[in-house]
């Protein structure tokens, strides 16, 4: 269902806390090519952020609560 939702959209946003960039995931819903915007907290690691920028993904940072 998630893959179908991603395929149907014109723009896909991923909301994730910074810890999700540090550990490998146990499942994959889509690829970097499917994502247009990532919203994460300011504590995200610089090298992961650069990889997103290199993939032409827009980054938006928010303050962690």
Secondary structure as GFF3:
##gff-version 3
##sequence-region A 1 65
A	DSSP	alpha_helix	2	8	.	.	.	ID=ss1
A	DSSP	beta_strand	13	15	.	.	.	ID=ss2
A	DSSP	three_ten_helix	18	21	.	.	.	ID=ss3
A	DSSP	three_ten_helix	32	34	.	.	.	ID=ss4
A	DSSP	beta_strand	37	41	.	.	.	ID=ss5
A	DSSP	alpha_helix	46	54	.	.	.	ID=ss6
A	DSSP	beta_strand	58	62	.	.	.	ID=ss7
###
